Amino acid sequence: MVAFDPENMTTHRFYCPGEITPGRILELPPNAAHHAARVLRLEPGDRVTLFNGSGGEFSTVIASIGKSGTTVTVEEHLAAECESPLDITLVQAVCANEKMDWIIQKAVEMGVSRIQPIITTRSLVRLSGERADKRLQHWHQIVISACEQCGRNHLPQLLPVLSLSDWLSRQMGEHKILPGESVHNPCFMLLPTSKKRLRDFPEATQCSSLTVMVGPEGGFAPEEEAAALVAGLVPLKLGGRILRTETAALAAVAAMQALWGDY
């Protein structure tokens, strides 16, 4: 496998779902075509990198730019990857639009494997039905843009919005969280009142996957904390200061990547 080369980041990258085959002339998706032609002002002969989320990336050259679309000639597939060895699931209480966008964008850049939005008792934003679907579409575009920017060739999984109680029930039903579960695959709940910090989990140096759950602006309700503890989540404190939800999520991911991931 070819190692990830930061120098390749000087080439513009576009997500192009579907089959990509060396030697083909391929039409870029509308969003990518618009960005290449109208925003970046690229021209025929310029090089761009494509990825389809299946692994690796493709070196291409722009063949044509016109009103009907933009085409590229696919040259070769490169087995370039920059995924973290640590599989991180971020369970994030939905917060105000700009904050949630920021969390998703930065979490992707920092290497999370999946993002699970949840609605809690104190969530200021309520999503359901068509409104939830529209927000998921919006967040999906943020995931794509973040991957294009940071060099990831696999899109992190963005899961449908669930209530906290539904998420806990699903996890228990799928046996992903069990009381007393080994800290080698821990499920943390950020809680300012917790007595334990990351340094109190030396056994987790061998963990390959983990889950971290972050509450809304007003924190978890007492009954939610109790339900999460019954479900087997481990309370975790980040320092002696109370962090905003968007700060807590990213601080936790960064610290965990530093301890057990690829930082």
HUCOR-V37749 format. One record per residue. N is the residue number from 0. PSI is psi as a letter, one per 20 degrees, with the letter a starting at -180 (none if undefined). Layout:
# HUCOR-V37749
N:PSI ; N:PSI
This chain:
# HUCOR-V37749
0:p ; 1:p ; 2:q ; 3:p ; 4:o ; 5:h ; 6:h ; 7:i ; 8:i ; 9:i ; 10:p ; 11:p ; 12:q ; 13:p ; 14:p ; 15:n ; 16:q ; 17:a ; 18:p ; 19:p ; 20:p ; 21:p ; 22:i ; 23:q ; 24:p ; 25:p ; 26:p ; 27:q ; 28:q ; 29:g ; 30:g ; 31:g ; 32:g ; 33:g ; 34:g ; 35:g ; 36:g ; 37:h ; 38:g ; 39:i ; 40:l ; 41:r ; 42:r ; 43:p ; 44:i ; 45:q ; 46:p ; 47:q ; 48:p ; 49:q ; 50:q ; 51:j ; 52:i ; 53:i ; 54:q ; 55:a ; 56:r ; 57:p ; 58:p ; 59:r ; 60:p ; 61:p ; 62:h ; 63:q ; 64:p ; 65:a ; 66:h ; 67:i ; 68:a ; 69:p ; 70:q ; 71:q ; 72:p ; 73:p ; 74:g ; 75:q ; 76:p ; 77:p ; 78:l ; 79:p ; 80:q ; 81:k ; 82:q ; 83:q ; 84:i ; 85:o ; 86:o ; 87:p ; 88:p ; 89:o ; 90:o ; 91:p ; 92:p ; 93:p ; 94:a ; 95:q ; 96:g ; 97:h ; 98:g ; 99:g ; 100:g ; 101:g ; 102:g ; 103:g ; 104:g ; 105:h ; 106:h ; 107:g ; 108:h ; 109:i ; 110:j ; 111:q ; 112:h ; 113:q ; 114:p ; 115:o ; 116:p ; 117:q ; 118:p ; 119:r ; 120:h ; 121:j ; 122:p ; 123:h ; 124:p ; 125:p ; 126:p ; 127:r ; 128:c ; 129:h ; 130:g ; 131:h ; 132:g ; 133:h ; 134:h ; 135:g ; 136:g ; 137:g ; 138:h ; 139:h ; 140:h ; 141:g ; 142:g ; 143:g ; 144:h ; 145:h ; 146:g ; 147:g ; 148:g ; 149:i ; 150:j ; 151:p ; 152:j ; 153:p ; 154:p ; 155:q ; 156:p ; 157:o ; 158:q ; 159:q ; 160:p ; 161:q ; 162:q ; 163:g ; 164:h ; 165:g ; 166:g ; 167:g ; 168:g ; 169:g ; 170:g ; 171:h ; 172:h ; 173:j ; 174:k ; 175:h ; 176:p ; 177:q ; 178:p ; 179:j ; 180:q ; 181:p ; 182:j ; 183:i ; 184:m ; 185:q ; 186:o ; 187:q ; 188:o ; 189:p ; 190:o ; 191:h ; 192:i ; 193:q ; 194:i ; 195:q ; 196:r ; 197:h ; 198:i ; 199:j ; 200:m ; 201:h ; 202:h ; 203:i ; 204:h ; 205:j ; 206:q ; 207:i ; 208:q ; 209:r ; 210:p ; 211:p ; 212:p ; 213:p ; 214:r ; 215:a ; 216:h ; 217:j ; 218:r ; 219:q ; 220:q ; 221:g ; 222:h ; 223:g ; 224:g ; 225:g ; 226:h ; 227:h ; 228:g ; 229:h ; 230:i ; 231:j ; 232:q ; 233:o ; 234:p ; 235:p ; 236:p ; 237:n ; 238:a ; 239:j ; 240:q ; 241:p ; 242:q ; 243:q ; 244:h ; 245:h ; 246:g ; 247:g ; 248:g ; 249:h ; 250:g ; 251:g ; 252:g ; 253:g ; 254:g ; 255:h ; 256:h ; 257:h ; 258:g ; 259:i ; 260:c ; 261:j ; 262:none
